[in-house]
Amino acid sequence: MPDASALDPQNSDRVTEMTASSMRPLSDILANAPEVKVLETVGHLSVGVVDITHDSSRVVDDSIFCCVVGEQQDGHNFAEAAKKLGAVALLVQRRLEIDLTQIVVDDVRSSMGFIAAEMFGRPSKKLKVVGVTGTNGKTTTSHFLASILNQHGWSTTVFGTLSGTRTTPESTDLQRSFVTELTNGRQAVVMEVSSHAMTLRRVEGTSFSATIFTNLGQDHLDFHKTTEEYFAAKARLFSPQFTEVCVVNRDDVHGSLLVDSLGAEPRIACTTFGADDATQVAASANKLSFHWRGEEIQVSCGGRFNLMNALAAATAAAELGVAHRDIARGLAAAGAVPGRFESIEAGQEFGVIVDYAHTPEALQNVLSAARELISRNRRVIVVFGCGGERDHSKRSKMGAVATNFADVVYVTSDNPRNEDARSIIDQILAGVGEARDLQVEVDRRRAIATAFSHAKPGDIVVIAGKGHETTQTIGDKDEKFSDADVSRELLRAAL
């Protein structure tokens, strides 16, 4: 599993110690960061700096504080607090009445990553950094690829859903994390790159050895508003600013569009992958096997849909120069990914799968994969809900997918947050079909328990939506809840 230390906010002191001996004049940093378009400067650019942050609580002596304008807070309002903690310079979008050196730019978010990268010595260029983006499959693809690179002899860390509070850290944290990985002897980083990260400029200043596009489905339309905007955010990762090597799923409609657009870009080498790259494909609840480029591939992760994730990782590794034999060995060593088609075994006579599927496409993939694992007269039972304060338009679509691809449906709560759980369920029910066995149980534990009580030998129960998560957010509180742990507890109690 990935080393999450790089994303630990407590590491700021450690990184400051590492960089204190290389204090540089702010003028030197700006001179070597031509990507930053400075509108105006205030004060002396000769001031020496050793650190940079967008979080006023993490300011240390001789640091730059970046005044990010967010949806909830305006960083300019924290400039005085940053000064008291030792900041000697500010990155701002408007000139402030404060006795500190200031660099005025159009957009702080777009500039701070480049400054951080230069301050820390362009650390991503000293690593093999691979960015993975797409609606579904980012976590599993990253996990597979990291295992391959480790098998090849490149000490590798994963940044992503399983290693931090954000899929992709803010740019100042990200650049600092690269420094930490270099200090820890890492040679490669595989990182999930979310569409939010691209829109909010979190990977500015990062140089990728390769970037991977897995697919595009419906998600995050609460943030991006349209599918076109969502795709444009992800497609931006596949530009000369970030990479010279792209690996793209040609079987995906948007992947095909991306390949077409990259054909006109001479500075980028684009390699594609697709299902027909593999032969002799076989999948079970916890195993996947296939033949690829003369190698027999075995993966300890079930579900036929994971073939595309394995092919994405394998193709990218080959582009990085990894031998096919090491790719096969790395995939065999990868192991299961928590909450990704995770098979729960407690001696019961029916199958149980926990999966993070929280989009219509992902839910369809998981239910279809589950169908392949049972005999014709057995049933697929699904327990799922939709998260609150997220894309409302996918709720009815997920209801339709559930009733079209499962035999028995239990609609329950997911992470309702500050929305009414019953209201979310009603939106899901607006899309369900009429011919299926459907029940509503708002309490997620009871919904899982009821599904288990009604499951017959040979059936399979899919618990979708939360995957690896260990809490359920209700209102402003995070209550302890793991689908996998709750399932094991309920199954053992019933034996």
The 8 nearest C-alpha neighbors of each residue, nearest first, counted from 0:
[[1, 2, 157, 142, 156, 161, 162, 336],
 [2, 0, 157, 156, 3, 162, 158, 161],
 [1, 3, 4, 156, 0, 5, 157, 162],
 [2, 4, 162, 5, 6, 1, 163, 7],
 [5, 3, 7, 6, 2, 10, 179, 176],
 [4, 6, 176, 3, 7, 179, 180, 2],
 [7, 5, 4, 3, 163, 8, 176, 172],
 [6, 8, 4, 9, 5, 10, 3, 163],
 [9, 7, 10, 11, 6, 57, 172, 5],
 [10, 8, 7, 11, 12, 13, 6, 57],
 [9, 11, 13, 8, 12, 7, 14, 5],
 [12, 10, 14, 13, 9, 8, 15, 57],
 [13, 11, 15, 14, 10, 16, 9, 59],
 [12, 14, 10, 16, 15, 11, 17, 9],
 [13, 15, 17, 11, 16, 12, 18, 10],
 [14, 16, 12, 18, 17, 13, 19, 11],
 [17, 15, 13, 19, 14, 18, 12, 20],
 [16, 18, 14, 15, 19, 13, 20, 21],
 [19, 17, 15, 21, 20, 16, 49, 14],
 [18, 20, 16, 21, 15, 49, 22, 17],
 [21, 19, 18, 22, 17, 16, 49, 15],
 [22, 20, 19, 18, 23, 49, 17, 48],
 [23, 21, 49, 48, 19, 47, 20, 24],
 [24, 22, 47, 48, 21, 25, 27, 49],
 [23, 25, 47, 45, 26, 46, 27, 48],
 [24, 26, 28, 44, 27, 46, 45, 47],
 [25, 27, 44, 29, 24, 28, 45, 30],
 [28, 26, 30, 24, 25, 29, 31, 23],
 [29, 27, 25, 31, 30, 26, 118, 117],
 [28, 30, 32, 26, 31, 27, 25, 114],
 [31, 29, 27, 28, 32, 26, 33, 25],
 [30, 32, 28, 29, 33, 27, 117, 26],
 [31, 33, 29, 34, 30, 35, 28, 113],
 [32, 34, 35, 31, 30, 29, 36, 113],
 [33, 35, 32, 36, 113, 110, 204, 31],
 [36, 34, 33, 110, 32, 37, 113, 29],
 [35, 37, 34, 104, 38, 33, 105, 110],
 [38, 36, 104, 39, 103, 35, 102, 40],
 [39, 37, 104, 103, 36, 40, 105, 102],
 [38, 40, 103, 37, 102, 41, 104, 101],
 [41, 39, 102, 101, 103, 42, 38, 37],
 [40, 42, 101, 100, 102, 39, 43, 99],
 [43, 41, 100, 101, 44, 99, 40, 98],
 [42, 44, 45, 100, 46, 41, 40, 101],
 [43, 45, 26, 25, 46, 42, 100, 24],
 [46, 44, 24, 43, 26, 25, 47, 27],
 [47, 45, 24, 44, 25, 43, 48, 87],
 [46, 48, 24, 23, 22, 25, 45, 61],
 [49, 47, 61, 62, 22, 23, 50, 24],
 [50, 48, 22, 19, 62, 61, 18, 23],
 [51, 49, 62, 48, 63, 15, 61, 52],
 [52, 50, 63, 62, 64, 115, 171, 53],
 [53, 51, 64, 54, 171, 65, 63, 58],
 [52, 54, 65, 64, 55, 66, 67, 171],
 [55, 53, 56, 52, 57, 58, 64, 65],
 [54, 56, 81, 57, 58, 53, 77, 80],
 [55, 57, 54, 58, 81, 84, 80, 59],
 [58, 56, 55, 54, 59, 52, 11, 8],
 [57, 59, 55, 56, 84, 81, 86, 52],
 [60, 58, 85, 62, 84, 57, 61, 86],
 [59, 61, 85, 62, 86, 84, 58, 87],
 [62, 60, 48, 87, 86, 49, 85, 59],
 [61, 63, 50, 86, 51, 48, 60, 49],
 [62, 64, 51, 88, 89, 86, 87, 50],
 [63, 65, 89, 52, 53, 51, 86, 90],
 [66, 64, 53, 90, 67, 89, 52, 63],
 [67, 65, 74, 75, 91, 90, 64, 53],
 [68, 66, 74, 107, 65, 69, 73, 108],
 [67, 69, 73, 74, 66, 72, 70, 75],
 [70, 68, 72, 71, 73, 67, 74, 66],
 [69, 71, 72, 68, 73, 67, 74, 199],
 [70, 72, 69, 73, 68, 74, 67, 76],
 [73, 71, 69, 70, 74, 68, 76, 67],
 [74, 72, 68, 75, 69, 76, 67, 66],
 [75, 73, 66, 67, 76, 77, 68, 72],
 [74, 76, 66, 77, 73, 78, 91, 67],
 [75, 77, 74, 78, 73, 79, 66, 72],
 [78, 76, 80, 74, 75, 79, 81, 55],
 [77, 79, 81, 75, 80, 76, 82, 74],
 [78, 80, 82, 81, 77, 83, 97, 76],
 [81, 79, 83, 77, 82, 78, 84, 55],
 [82, 80, 78, 84, 55, 79, 83, 86],
 [81, 83, 86, 79, 85, 84, 80, 78],
 [82, 84, 80, 81, 85, 79, 86, 78],
 [85, 83, 81, 82, 58, 59, 86, 80],
 [86, 84, 60, 82, 59, 83, 61, 87],
 [85, 87, 82, 62, 81, 61, 63, 88],
 [88, 86, 61, 62, 99, 63, 85, 100],
 [89, 87, 100, 63, 99, 101, 86, 64],
 [88, 90, 101, 64, 63, 65, 91, 100],
 [89, 91, 65, 102, 101, 66, 103, 64],
 [92, 90, 103, 66, 93, 89, 102, 107],
 [93, 91, 104, 103, 105, 106, 107, 94],
 [92, 94, 91, 103, 95, 104, 75, 105],
 [93, 95, 103, 91, 96, 92, 101, 41],
 [96, 94, 97, 93, 75, 91, 101, 78],
 [95, 97, 94, 98, 99, 79, 78, 93],
 [96, 98, 95, 99, 79, 78, 100, 94],
 [97, 99, 96, 100, 42, 95, 82, 101],
 [100, 98, 88, 97, 87, 101, 42, 89],
 [99, 101, 42, 88, 41, 43, 89, 87],
 [102, 100, 89, 41, 40, 88, 90, 99],
 [101, 103, 40, 90, 91, 39, 89, 104],
 [102, 104, 91, 39, 92, 38, 40, 37],
 [105, 103, 37, 92, 38, 106, 91, 107],
 [104, 106, 92, 107, 103, 38, 36, 37],
 [105, 107, 109, 104, 108, 92, 110, 91],
 [106, 108, 110, 109, 67, 111, 91, 92],
 [109, 107, 110, 106, 111, 200, 67, 199],
 [108, 110, 107, 106, 200, 111, 203, 112],
 [111, 109, 107, 35, 108, 113, 112, 114],
 [110, 112, 114, 113, 108, 107, 115, 109],
 [111, 113, 170, 203, 115, 204, 114, 110],
 [112, 114, 204, 116, 115, 111, 110, 203],
 [115, 113, 111, 117, 116, 112, 118, 32],
 [114, 116, 118, 112, 113, 117, 171, 111],
 [117, 115, 121, 113, 119, 204, 114, 118],
 [116, 118, 120, 121, 114, 119, 115, 28],
 [117, 119, 115, 116, 120, 114, 28, 49],
 [120, 118, 116, 117, 121, 115, 122, 178],
 [119, 121, 117, 122, 118, 116, 115, 178],
 [122, 120, 116, 117, 123, 119, 124, 125],
 [123, 121, 125, 124, 120, 177, 178, 119],
 [124, 122, 126, 125, 206, 121, 205, 177],
 [125, 123, 122, 126, 121, 206, 127, 207],
 [124, 126, 122, 123, 127, 121, 186, 181],
 [127, 125, 187, 123, 186, 124, 128, 122],
 [126, 128, 187, 208, 188, 186, 129, 125],
 [129, 127, 188, 207, 208, 187, 126, 189],
 [130, 128, 189, 209, 210, 207, 208, 190],
 [129, 131, 210, 190, 191, 192, 189, 211],
 [132, 130, 211, 191, 192, 137, 210, 190],
 [131, 133, 192, 212, 137, 191, 193, 211],
 [134, 132, 213, 214, 212, 215, 135, 137],
 [133, 135, 215, 216, 214, 218, 136, 132],
 [136, 134, 133, 137, 361, 214, 213, 215],
 [135, 137, 139, 138, 140, 308, 213, 134],
 [136, 138, 140, 139, 131, 135, 132, 191],
 [139, 137, 141, 140, 136, 142, 160, 191],
 [140, 138, 142, 141, 136, 137, 143, 308],
 [139, 141, 308, 143, 137, 142, 138, 312],
 [140, 142, 144, 138, 139, 143, 189, 137],
 [141, 143, 139, 145, 140, 144, 138, 146],
 [144, 142, 140, 146, 141, 145, 333, 330],
 [143, 145, 312, 147, 141, 146, 142, 140],
 [146, 144, 148, 142, 147, 143, 155, 141],
 [145, 147, 329, 149, 333, 143, 144, 148],
 [329, 148, 146, 144, 150, 326, 145, 149],
 [149, 147, 151, 145, 150, 153, 146, 144],
 [148, 150, 153, 152, 146, 154, 151, 147],
 [151, 149, 147, 329, 152, 148, 146, 325],
 [150, 152, 148, 149, 325, 153, 147, 321],
 [153, 151, 149, 150, 154, 148, 147, 155],
 [152, 154, 149, 148, 186, 151, 155, 187],
 [153, 155, 185, 149, 186, 152, 187, 156],
 [156, 154, 187, 188, 185, 149, 145, 153],
 [155, 157, 188, 1, 2, 189, 187, 158],
 [158, 156, 189, 1, 190, 188, 159, 145],
 [159, 157, 190, 162, 191, 189, 156, 167],
 [160, 158, 166, 191, 162, 161, 190, 167],
 [159, 161, 166, 162, 163, 138, 165, 164],
 [160, 162, 159, 163, 138, 158, 467, 1],
 [163, 161, 3, 159, 160, 158, 1, 2],
 [164, 162, 165, 6, 160, 161, 159, 166],
 [163, 165, 166, 162, 160, 168, 161, 6],
 [166, 164, 167, 163, 168, 160, 159, 162],
 [165, 167, 159, 160, 191, 193, 163, 168],
 [166, 168, 165, 192, 196, 159, 193, 191],
 [169, 167, 173, 165, 172, 170, 166, 201],
 [170, 168, 201, 172, 171, 173, 167, 196],
 [169, 171, 201, 112, 173, 172, 202, 174],
 [170, 172, 174, 173, 115, 52, 169, 112],
 [173, 171, 175, 170, 169, 174, 176, 168],
 [172, 174, 170, 176, 175, 171, 168, 169],
 [173, 175, 177, 176, 171, 172, 116, 170],
 [176, 174, 172, 178, 173, 177, 171, 179],
 [177, 175, 5, 173, 179, 178, 174, 172],
 [176, 178, 180, 174, 179, 175, 122, 181],
 [179, 177, 175, 181, 176, 180, 122, 182],
 [180, 178, 176, 182, 177, 181, 5, 183],
 [179, 181, 183, 177, 185, 182, 178, 176],
 [180, 182, 184, 178, 185, 183, 179, 177],
 [181, 183, 179, 180, 184, 178, 185, 177],
 [184, 182, 180, 181, 185, 179, 178, 186],
 [185, 183, 181, 182, 180, 186, 154, 179],
 [184, 186, 154, 180, 181, 183, 155, 187],
 [185, 187, 126, 154, 153, 155, 127, 184],
 [188, 186, 127, 155, 126, 128, 185, 154],
 [187, 189, 128, 156, 155, 157, 190, 127],
 [190, 188, 129, 157, 128, 141, 130, 145],
 [191, 189, 158, 130, 157, 159, 131, 188],
 [190, 192, 131, 159, 130, 137, 132, 166],
 [193, 191, 132, 131, 167, 130, 190, 196],
 [194, 192, 196, 195, 132, 191, 167, 166],
 [193, 195, 197, 196, 233, 232, 198, 192],
 [196, 194, 198, 193, 197, 199, 232, 222],
 [197, 195, 201, 193, 199, 194, 198, 200],
 [196, 198, 200, 194, 195, 199, 232, 201],
 [197, 199, 195, 200, 196, 232, 194, 201],
 [198, 200, 196, 197, 201, 195, 108, 109],
 [201, 199, 197, 198, 109, 203, 202, 196],
 [202, 200, 170, 169, 196, 199, 203, 197],
 [203, 201, 205, 200, 170, 204, 197, 196],
 [202, 204, 112, 205, 200, 201, 113, 170],
 [203, 205, 113, 112, 116, 202, 206, 115],
 [206, 204, 202, 203, 123, 207, 241, 116],
 [205, 207, 241, 123, 124, 242, 204, 208],
 [208, 206, 128, 242, 209, 129, 241, 205],
 [207, 209, 128, 127, 129, 242, 206, 244],
 [210, 208, 244, 129, 207, 245, 242, 130],
 [209, 211, 130, 245, 129, 131, 246, 244],
 [212, 210, 131, 246, 247, 245, 132, 130],
 [213, 211, 247, 132, 133, 214, 248, 131],
 [212, 214, 133, 248, 132, 211, 136, 247],
 [215, 213, 133, 251, 134, 212, 254, 135],
 [214, 216, 134, 133, 253, 217, 230, 213],
 [217, 215, 134, 360, 218, 214, 358, 135],
 [216, 218, 358, 393, 359, 215, 219, 220],
 [217, 219, 220, 358, 216, 390, 134, 393],
 [220, 218, 221, 222, 390, 223, 389, 217],
 [221, 219, 224, 223, 222, 390, 218, 225],
 [220, 222, 390, 219, 224, 389, 223, 391],
 [221, 223, 220, 219, 224, 390, 195, 389],
 [222, 224, 220, 229, 225, 228, 221, 219],
 [225, 223, 220, 221, 222, 228, 226, 229],
 [226, 224, 228, 227, 223, 220, 229, 230],
 [225, 227, 229, 228, 230, 220, 224, 217],
 [228, 226, 230, 225, 229, 231, 223, 232],
 [227, 229, 231, 225, 226, 230, 223, 232],
 [228, 230, 226, 232, 227, 223, 231, 225],
 [231, 229, 227, 233, 232, 228, 234, 226],
 [232, 230, 234, 228, 233, 229, 227, 235],
 [231, 233, 229, 230, 194, 235, 234, 197],
 [232, 234, 230, 194, 235, 231, 236, 197],
 [235, 233, 231, 236, 237, 232, 230, 257],
 [234, 236, 237, 233, 232, 238, 231, 197],
 [237, 235, 234, 238, 233, 241, 197, 210],
 [238, 236, 235, 234, 245, 242, 210, 241],
 [237, 239, 240, 236, 241, 235, 242, 267],
 [240, 238, 242, 241, 243, 266, 267, 237],
 [241, 239, 238, 242, 206, 236, 237, 243],
 [240, 242, 206, 239, 207, 238, 236, 205],
 [243, 241, 207, 239, 244, 209, 208, 238],
 [242, 244, 267, 239, 268, 266, 245, 209],
 [245, 243, 209, 268, 242, 267, 269, 210],
 [246, 244, 269, 210, 209, 211, 270, 268],
 [247, 245, 211, 270, 271, 269, 315, 210],
 [246, 248, 271, 212, 211, 249, 254, 272],
 [249, 247, 272, 254, 250, 213, 271, 251],
 [248, 250, 255, 254, 251, 271, 273, 247],
 [251, 249, 248, 273, 252, 255, 254, 274],
 [250, 252, 254, 249, 253, 214, 248, 255],
 [253, 251, 255, 254, 250, 256, 249, 215],
 [254, 252, 256, 255, 251, 257, 215, 214],
 [253, 255, 251, 257, 249, 248, 256, 252],
 [254, 256, 249, 258, 252, 253, 257, 251],
 [257, 255, 253, 259, 254, 258, 260, 252],
 [256, 258, 254, 260, 255, 259, 253, 261],
 [259, 257, 255, 261, 256, 260, 254, 262],
 [260, 258, 256, 262, 257, 261, 255, 263],
 [259, 261, 257, 262, 258, 263, 256, 264],
 [262, 260, 264, 258, 263, 259, 257, 269],
 [263, 261, 259, 260, 264, 258, 265, 269],
 [262, 264, 261, 260, 265, 259, 267, 266],
 [263, 265, 261, 262, 266, 267, 260, 238],
 [266, 264, 267, 263, 262, 268, 261, 243],
 [265, 267, 264, 243, 239, 268, 238, 244],
 [268, 266, 243, 265, 244, 264, 269, 239],
 [267, 269, 244, 243, 245, 270, 266, 265],
 [268, 270, 245, 246, 244, 267, 271, 261],
 [271, 269, 246, 245, 247, 268, 272, 244],
 [272, 270, 247, 246, 248, 249, 269, 273],
 [271, 273, 248, 249, 247, 311, 310, 276],
 [274, 272, 275, 250, 276, 249, 248, 271],
 [273, 275, 276, 277, 307, 272, 250, 306],
 [274, 276, 277, 273, 278, 272, 250, 291],
 [275, 277, 274, 273, 291, 272, 278, 310],
 [278, 276, 291, 275, 290, 274, 289, 280],
 [277, 279, 290, 280, 289, 291, 276, 275],
 [278, 280, 289, 290, 281, 277, 288, 291],
 [279, 281, 289, 278, 288, 282, 277, 290],
 [282, 280, 288, 287, 289, 279, 283, 303],
 [283, 281, 287, 303, 286, 302, 301, 288],
 [282, 284, 286, 301, 285, 372, 302, 287],
 [285, 283, 301, 286, 302, 342, 372, 282],
 [284, 286, 301, 300, 283, 299, 342, 287],
 [287, 285, 301, 299, 300, 283, 282, 298],
 [288, 286, 282, 298, 301, 281, 297, 300],
 [287, 289, 297, 281, 296, 280, 298, 282],
 [290, 288, 280, 279, 296, 278, 295, 277],
 [289, 291, 295, 278, 277, 294, 296, 279],
 [290, 292, 277, 294, 293, 276, 295, 289],
 [293, 291, 294, 290, 323, 276, 277, 295],
 [292, 294, 291, 290, 295, 323, 324, 296],
 [295, 293, 291, 290, 292, 296, 327, 324],
 [294, 296, 290, 289, 291, 297, 293, 327],
 [295, 297, 289, 327, 288, 290, 294, 298],
 [296, 298, 288, 331, 287, 295, 330, 299],
 [299, 297, 331, 287, 300, 330, 286, 288],
 [300, 298, 286, 334, 335, 285, 287, 331],
 [299, 301, 285, 286, 335, 298, 287, 334],
 [302, 300, 285, 286, 284, 283, 287, 282],
 [301, 303, 368, 304, 305, 282, 284, 283],
 [302, 304, 305, 282, 306, 368, 301, 287],
 [305, 303, 306, 302, 307, 364, 368, 365],
 [306, 304, 308, 307, 303, 302, 309, 301],
 [305, 307, 309, 304, 308, 303, 310, 274],
 [308, 306, 310, 305, 309, 311, 304, 274],
 [309, 307, 140, 305, 311, 310, 306, 136],
 [308, 310, 306, 312, 307, 311, 313, 305],
 [311, 309, 313, 307, 312, 308, 314, 306],
 [312, 310, 308, 314, 309, 313, 307, 315],
 [311, 313, 144, 309, 315, 310, 314, 140],
 [312, 314, 310, 316, 315, 311, 309, 326],
 [313, 315, 317, 311, 316, 312, 310, 318],
 [316, 314, 318, 312, 317, 313, 246, 311],
 [317, 315, 319, 313, 318, 321, 314, 312],
 [316, 318, 321, 320, 314, 319, 315, 313],
 [317, 319, 315, 316, 320, 314, 321, 244],
 [320, 318, 316, 317, 321, 315, 209, 208],
 [319, 321, 317, 318, 322, 316, 315, 323],
 [322, 320, 317, 316, 319, 323, 325, 151],
 [323, 321, 325, 324, 326, 320, 317, 151],
 [322, 324, 326, 325, 327, 321, 317, 294],
 [323, 325, 327, 326, 322, 328, 294, 321],
 [326, 324, 328, 322, 327, 323, 151, 329],
 [325, 327, 323, 329, 147, 324, 328, 313],
 [328, 326, 324, 330, 296, 325, 329, 331],
 [329, 327, 325, 331, 326, 330, 332, 324],
 [147, 328, 330, 146, 326, 332, 150, 331],
 [329, 331, 333, 327, 332, 328, 298, 143],
 [330, 332, 298, 328, 297, 329, 333, 327],
 [331, 333, 329, 330, 334, 328, 146, 298],
 [334, 332, 330, 146, 331, 143, 329, 335],
 [335, 333, 299, 332, 336, 300, 298, 331],
 [334, 336, 300, 299, 337, 333, 341, 339],
 [335, 337, 339, 338, 139, 334, 341, 142],
 [338, 336, 467, 339, 341, 335, 466, 340],
 [337, 466, 339, 467, 354, 341, 353, 355],
 [338, 340, 354, 341, 336, 337, 355, 466],
 [341, 339, 354, 353, 352, 338, 342, 301],
 [340, 342, 353, 339, 338, 352, 354, 337],
 [341, 343, 352, 351, 340, 284, 344, 285],
 [344, 342, 351, 352, 341, 345, 483, 487],
 [343, 345, 346, 342, 347, 351, 487, 350],
 [346, 344, 347, 491, 490, 487, 343, 494],
 [345, 347, 344, 348, 494, 491, 490, 349],
 [348, 346, 349, 345, 490, 344, 494, 350],
 [347, 349, 456, 457, 346, 350, 455, 458],
 [350, 348, 457, 456, 458, 459, 347, 455],
 [349, 351, 459, 460, 458, 352, 348, 457],
 [352, 350, 460, 343, 459, 342, 461, 349],
 [351, 353, 342, 461, 341, 340, 343, 462],
 [354, 352, 462, 341, 338, 340, 466, 461],
 [355, 353, 466, 339, 340, 338, 463, 356],
 [466, 354, 356, 464, 465, 463, 338, 339],
 [357, 355, 464, 361, 362, 463, 354, 358],
 [356, 358, 464, 355, 361, 362, 359, 463],
 [357, 359, 361, 360, 356, 362, 218, 217],
 [360, 358, 397, 362, 361, 396, 363, 400],
 [361, 359, 363, 358, 362, 216, 364, 217],
 [362, 360, 356, 364, 358, 363, 359, 365],
 [361, 363, 356, 365, 359, 364, 360, 358],
 [362, 364, 360, 366, 361, 365, 367, 400],
 [365, 363, 361, 367, 362, 366, 368, 360],
 [364, 366, 368, 362, 367, 363, 369, 361],
 [367, 365, 369, 363, 368, 364, 404, 362],
 [368, 366, 370, 364, 369, 365, 363, 371],
 [367, 369, 365, 302, 371, 366, 370, 303],
 [368, 370, 366, 372, 371, 367, 365, 379],
 [371, 369, 367, 368, 372, 373, 366, 379],
 [370, 372, 368, 369, 373, 367, 374, 283],
 [373, 371, 369, 370, 283, 284, 368, 374],
 [374, 372, 371, 370, 377, 457, 375, 458],
 [373, 375, 377, 376, 372, 457, 371, 370],
 [374, 376, 377, 373, 378, 370, 371, 372],
 [377, 375, 374, 378, 373, 457, 458, 379],
 [378, 376, 458, 374, 375, 457, 373, 379],
 [379, 377, 458, 406, 380, 459, 376, 407],
 [378, 380, 405, 459, 406, 460, 458, 370],
 [381, 379, 460, 407, 405, 406, 408, 461],
 [380, 382, 461, 408, 460, 462, 409, 407],
 [383, 381, 409, 462, 410, 408, 461, 463],
 [384, 382, 463, 410, 411, 464, 462, 381],
 [383, 385, 413, 412, 411, 410, 464, 386],
 [386, 384, 413, 394, 387, 412, 423, 357],
 [387, 385, 414, 413, 415, 389, 388, 384],
 [386, 388, 415, 416, 389, 418, 414, 385],
 [389, 387, 418, 386, 416, 390, 417, 415],
 [388, 390, 387, 221, 391, 386, 219, 220],
 [389, 391, 221, 220, 392, 219, 393, 218],
 [392, 390, 393, 394, 389, 221, 388, 426],
 [391, 393, 390, 394, 395, 396, 220, 221],
 [392, 394, 396, 391, 395, 397, 390, 359],
 [395, 393, 427, 397, 396, 392, 391, 426],
 [394, 396, 430, 427, 398, 397, 429, 426],
 [397, 395, 399, 393, 398, 394, 430, 359],
 [396, 398, 359, 400, 394, 399, 395, 401],
 [399, 397, 431, 395, 427, 430, 401, 396],
 [398, 400, 431, 430, 396, 397, 402, 401],
 [401, 399, 397, 403, 398, 402, 404, 363],
 [402, 400, 398, 399, 404, 403, 405, 397],
 [401, 403, 399, 405, 400, 404, 432, 431],
 [404, 402, 400, 401, 405, 399, 432, 406],
 [403, 405, 401, 402, 400, 366, 367, 363],
 [406, 404, 379, 402, 401, 407, 380, 403],
 [405, 407, 379, 378, 380, 435, 436, 408],
 [406, 408, 380, 436, 405, 437, 381, 435],
 [409, 407, 437, 381, 380, 436, 382, 410],
 [408, 410, 382, 438, 439, 437, 381, 411],
 [411, 409, 439, 383, 384, 382, 408, 440],
 [410, 412, 441, 384, 440, 443, 383, 439],
 [413, 411, 384, 441, 443, 420, 414, 415],
 [412, 414, 384, 386, 385, 415, 411, 464],
 [413, 415, 386, 472, 471, 416, 387, 473],
 [416, 414, 387, 386, 420, 418, 473, 413],
 [415, 417, 474, 473, 472, 387, 414, 418],
 [418, 416, 474, 415, 419, 473, 387, 475],
 [419, 417, 415, 387, 416, 420, 388, 474],
 [418, 420, 422, 421, 423, 415, 417, 387],
 [421, 419, 423, 415, 422, 412, 418, 424],
 [420, 422, 424, 423, 419, 425, 441, 412],
 [421, 423, 425, 419, 424, 420, 426, 418],
 [424, 422, 420, 426, 421, 425, 427, 419],
 [425, 423, 421, 427, 426, 422, 428, 420],
 [424, 426, 428, 422, 427, 423, 421, 429],
 [427, 425, 423, 429, 424, 428, 395, 394],
 [428, 426, 395, 394, 398, 424, 425, 429],
 [427, 429, 425, 431, 430, 426, 398, 424],
 [430, 428, 426, 427, 395, 431, 425, 398],
 [429, 431, 395, 399, 398, 428, 427, 396],
 [432, 430, 399, 398, 428, 402, 429, 433],
 [431, 433, 402, 434, 399, 435, 430, 403],
 [432, 434, 435, 431, 402, 436, 437, 430],
 [435, 433, 432, 436, 402, 437, 431, 403],
 [434, 436, 433, 437, 402, 406, 407, 432],
 [435, 437, 407, 408, 406, 438, 434, 402],
 [438, 436, 408, 407, 409, 435, 439, 410],
 [437, 439, 409, 408, 410, 440, 436, 407],
 [440, 438, 410, 409, 411, 441, 437, 446],
 [439, 441, 411, 446, 442, 410, 438, 409],
 [442, 440, 411, 412, 443, 439, 421, 420],
 [441, 443, 445, 440, 444, 446, 411, 412],
 [442, 444, 446, 445, 411, 412, 441, 447],
 [445, 443, 447, 446, 442, 448, 485, 482],
 [446, 444, 448, 447, 442, 443, 449, 440],
 [445, 447, 443, 449, 440, 444, 448, 442],
 [446, 448, 450, 444, 445, 449, 443, 451],
 [449, 447, 445, 451, 450, 446, 444, 452],
 [450, 448, 452, 446, 451, 447, 445, 453],
 [449, 451, 447, 453, 448, 452, 454, 446],
 [450, 452, 454, 448, 449, 453, 447, 460],
 [453, 451, 449, 450, 454, 448, 455, 493],
 [452, 454, 450, 451, 449, 455, 448, 380],
 [455, 453, 451, 452, 458, 450, 349, 456],
 [454, 456, 458, 457, 453, 349, 348, 377],
 [457, 455, 348, 349, 458, 454, 377, 347],
 [456, 458, 349, 377, 455, 348, 373, 459],
 [459, 457, 378, 349, 377, 455, 456, 454],
 [458, 460, 350, 379, 349, 351, 380, 378],
 [461, 459, 380, 351, 381, 350, 379, 352],
 [460, 462, 381, 352, 351, 353, 463, 380],
 [463, 461, 382, 353, 381, 383, 352, 354],
 [464, 462, 354, 383, 356, 355, 353, 461],
 [463, 465, 357, 355, 356, 466, 383, 354],
 [464, 466, 355, 468, 463, 467, 354, 413],
 [355, 338, 465, 467, 354, 468, 353, 464],
 [466, 468, 338, 337, 465, 469, 355, 481],
 [469, 467, 465, 466, 470, 481, 480, 338],
 [468, 470, 481, 480, 479, 467, 471, 482],
 [471, 469, 479, 480, 478, 477, 468, 481],
 [470, 472, 478, 414, 477, 480, 473, 479],
 [471, 473, 477, 414, 416, 476, 478, 474],
 [474, 472, 416, 476, 415, 475, 414, 471],
 [473, 475, 417, 416, 476, 472, 415, 418],
 [474, 476, 473, 416, 472, 477, 417, 478],
 [477, 475, 473, 474, 472, 478, 416, 471],
 [478, 476, 472, 471, 470, 473, 479, 475],
 [477, 479, 471, 470, 476, 480, 472, 473],
 [480, 478, 470, 469, 471, 477, 481, 472],
 [481, 479, 470, 469, 471, 478, 482, 485],
 [480, 482, 469, 484, 483, 485, 468, 470],
 [481, 483, 485, 484, 486, 480, 353, 466],
 [482, 484, 486, 481, 485, 487, 353, 343],
 [485, 483, 481, 487, 486, 482, 488, 480],
 [484, 486, 488, 482, 487, 483, 481, 489],
 [487, 485, 483, 489, 484, 488, 482, 490],
 [488, 486, 490, 484, 489, 485, 491, 345],
 [487, 489, 485, 491, 486, 490, 484, 492],
 [490, 488, 492, 486, 487, 491, 485, 493],
 [491, 489, 487, 493, 492, 488, 486, 345],
 [492, 490, 494, 493, 488, 489, 487, 345],
 [491, 493, 489, 490, 494, 488, 487, 345],
 [492, 494, 490, 491, 489, 452, 347, 488],
 [493, 491, 492, 490, 347, 346, 345, 489]]
